[in-house]
């Protein structure tokens, strides 16, 4: 199935934007996401310091949200 994965990523330190990533032959949106996103552990994280212990990036930009749509605009799980 052909679809598009939309990633909400940091463009600059103060600006975010949507990136469209064409995807082919996947079973679900999470699988498509994991095929293009990279998990990064936060080296500054320590228990109790109110920072996240890790996050996903795309082209070295932190990802804040994602969703998938097929070519007809239907949302996919």
C-alpha positions in Angstrom: 0.0 0.0 0.0 1.3 3.4 -0.8 0.9 6.1 1.8 2.4 9.2 3.3 3.9 9.5 6.7 3.6 13.0 8.2 6.3 14.0 10.7 6.0 17.1 12.9 9.7 18.0 13.3 11.8 20.9 14.6 12.8 23.2 11.8 14.8 25.6 14.0 15.0 25.8 17.8 11.8 28.0 17.8 9.9 26.6 14.8 8.3 23.3 13.8 6.9 22.1 10.5 5.4 19.1 8.8 7.5 16.8 6.6 5.9 14.4 4.2 7.7 11.1 3.8 6.4 8.7 1.0 6.2 5.1 2.2 5.5 1.9 0.4 4.7 -1.7 1.6 4.2 -1.4 5.3 1.8 -3.2 7.6 0.9 -0.2 9.9 1.8 3.4 10.7 4.1 2.6 13.6 6.2 0.3 11.4 6.5 3.0 8.8 7.5 5.5 11.5 10.1 3.2 12.9 11.6 2.6 9.5 12.5 6.4 9.1 12.9 7.6 12.6 16.0 7.1 14.9 15.8 6.8 18.7 18.3 9.0 20.5 19.0 8.6 24.2 19.3 12.0 26.1 22.8 12.1 27.6 21.6 14.8 30.0 18.8 12.7 31.5 19.0 11.7 35.1 16.1 10.5 37.2 14.3 13.4 38.7 15.8 16.2 36.4 12.5 16.6 34.4 14.1 15.8 31.1 13.0 13.0 28.7 15.2 10.0 28.6 15.1 9.8 24.9 13.4 10.9 21.7 13.0 10.1 18.0 14.7 12.2 15.3 14.4 12.5 11.5 17.4 14.0 9.6 18.7 15.1 13.0 15.5 17.0 13.9 13.4 16.0 16.9 10.0 14.5 16.1 7.0 15.8 18.1 4.2 13.9 16.4 3.4 11.7 13.4 0.5 10.2 11.5 -0.2 8.4 8.3 -2.6 8.8 5.4 -3.2 6.8 2.3 -3.2 8.5 -1.1 -6.9 9.1 -0.8 -6.5 11.0 2.4 -7.8 8.3 4.8 -6.0 8.1 8.1 -4.1 4.8 8.8 -3.3 3.1 12.1 
